[in-house]
Amino acid sequence: MTPPPTLPAPRLPVIGWRTFAGAAHVDQHSLLDHPRHLPTTSGRAAILLALECLDVGPGDLVLLPTYHCPTMVSPVKTLGADAAFYPIDEHGAPRLDWLSTHAPASTKALLVPHYFGLPQPMEAVRAWCDARGIALIEDCAHAMFGRAGSRAIGAWGDVAIASLTKFFPTPEGGILALNHAGLTMPALTPASRIDQIKAGSDILHMGAAHDRLTGLNRLIRGAFALKSLLRQLVRGGSGSGAGAGGKTAAPSRHGELDEAEEIDANMALIDLPLSHRALTHASGWISRRVPRRRIVEARRHHYAFFTEAFSGRDGVRPLLPALPADCAPYVFPLWVRTPDPGYAEMRRLGVPVSRWDRLWPGVPALPGDAGKSWSHHVLQLACHQDLTDADLRRIVEQVERLFITSPETTLETTPAASPPVASAP
Ligand SMILES: Cc1ncc(COP(=O)(O)O)c(C=O)c1O
């Protein structure tokens, strides 16, 4: 019932009283305001639905970036289509020069993410797809707010998708947005009453587990402790072990699985009935009603804090230090010269960090590709609105302890260490 003395910082937003503080309005566009959007149960469900809208199936080819998480690939495979991988440049943009010579004629769709929440320039990608009759899936899972060049985020793809859990304190949620007039919005099955209740209680449990609902924390934690005790008694065995929010991180089994097992594990990330189910009221309500200004401002502030903390240091560097004006970052990408074994130690300590080191088996080494190197060297540090100043300081301390190899050096002495600056949209 009592939380541990120092709780690990949450990797994703969690509900607390502060969730409802601040102004509702932000200048940034959001996919939640897209004129033709549908709330889904997750970003991966939205990708699956996007592919179905585009009529992708067996024999079709979908091109994905070499830098990815398995949830971007499994929907393609679930529909029996083929996935192939394209290289990205040092800003995370697709290498269109490579694509122009290597994209197979059978390519039906190209998926392009706005990595880390920093909008990619999309004009050239859109033109490339139009010239070839290839559908563009704009992956805004990291980019809920902002503008990519001359258009709102999510307005470039024939289809765009987003992930709610990365920006709002919900246990589930995604968005499918259709920009192409010829596409039909899918019909989803309604969530059951149990799903509705579970989503609401998961949201509260998540906040109480992180001690964010002062006055209610003990009550909520007590109720959940009682529930799991009763469940154990009824089942006569051990509890389910599912954590608050229903999105407990699976233990990383990377390196312990052979290729076939790795693919099976990745395919299990897609639940077909859940992908075709509507979002619950509680999760939808949170994503629509929570004031947005605090989300955008806190993330931008935390990103700037990390940029300053890690600039001019030996052994690490901010991957993309220039934060475009019109966006809200999802995570802070930190390039680390020697990420192992420090990364595993950070995970063990509960530091809110992740790394996309579980690439889909068989991703090729391609000329001029930054993606494979990023999957090894780039750590994604949480920078969301529900991190406290103490959480941020602890993250910096751990990075300093594990990866920074010499005392702080001045910026003037290390100009060459600065990474390339992301081009503003
Ligand atoms: C770029 C990208 N696209 C899609 C997804 C899938 O989103 P979700 O976790 O909501 O299923 C993720 C998840 O991390 C992601 O990083």
Ligand as a Chemical Component Dictionary entry (heavy atoms), coordinates in Angstrom:
data_LIG
# 
_chem_comp.id                   LIG 
_chem_comp.type                 NON-POLYMER 
_chem_comp.pdbx_formal_charge   0 
_chem_comp.three_letter_code    LIG 
# 
loop_
_chem_comp_atom.comp_id 
_chem_comp_atom.atom_id 
_chem_comp_atom.alt_atom_id 
_chem_comp_atom.type_symbol 
_chem_comp_atom.charge 
_chem_comp_atom.model_Cartn_x 
_chem_comp_atom.model_Cartn_y 
_chem_comp_atom.model_Cartn_z 
_chem_comp_atom.pdbx_ordinal 
LIG C1 C1 C 0 7.111 5.679 -34.425 1  
LIG C2 C2 C 0 6.082 4.784 -33.776 2  
LIG N1 N1 N 0 4.999 4.415 -34.491 3  
LIG C3 C3 C 0 4.039 3.649 -33.956 4  
LIG C4 C4 C 0 4.116 3.191 -32.657 5  
LIG C5 C5 C 0 3.020 2.348 -32.063 6  
LIG O1 O1 O 0 2.326 3.100 -31.066 7  
LIG P1 P1 P 0 1.585 2.379 -29.868 8  
LIG O2 O2 O 0 2.603 2.059 -28.822 9  
LIG O3 O3 O 0 0.576 3.381 -29.389 10 
LIG O4 O4 O 0 0.955 1.155 -30.394 11 
LIG C6 C6 C 0 5.225 3.522 -31.888 12 
LIG C7 C7 C 0 5.351 3.015 -30.512 13 
LIG O5 O5 O 0 6.314 3.223 -29.828 14 
LIG C8 C8 C 0 6.236 4.348 -32.454 15 
LIG O6 O6 O 0 7.308 4.713 -31.743 16 
# 
loop_
_chem_comp_bond.comp_id 
_chem_comp_bond.atom_id_1 
_chem_comp_bond.atom_id_2 
_chem_comp_bond.value_order 
_chem_comp_bond.pdbx_ordinal 
LIG C1 C2 SING 1  
LIG C2 N1 SING 2  
LIG C2 C8 DOUB 3  
LIG N1 C3 DOUB 4  
LIG C3 C4 SING 5  
LIG C4 C5 SING 6  
LIG C4 C6 DOUB 7  
LIG C5 O1 SING 8  
LIG O1 P1 SING 9  
LIG P1 O2 DOUB 10 
LIG P1 O3 SING 11 
LIG P1 O4 SING 12 
LIG C6 C7 SING 13 
LIG C6 C8 SING 14 
LIG C7 O5 DOUB 15 
LIG C8 O6 SING 16 
# 
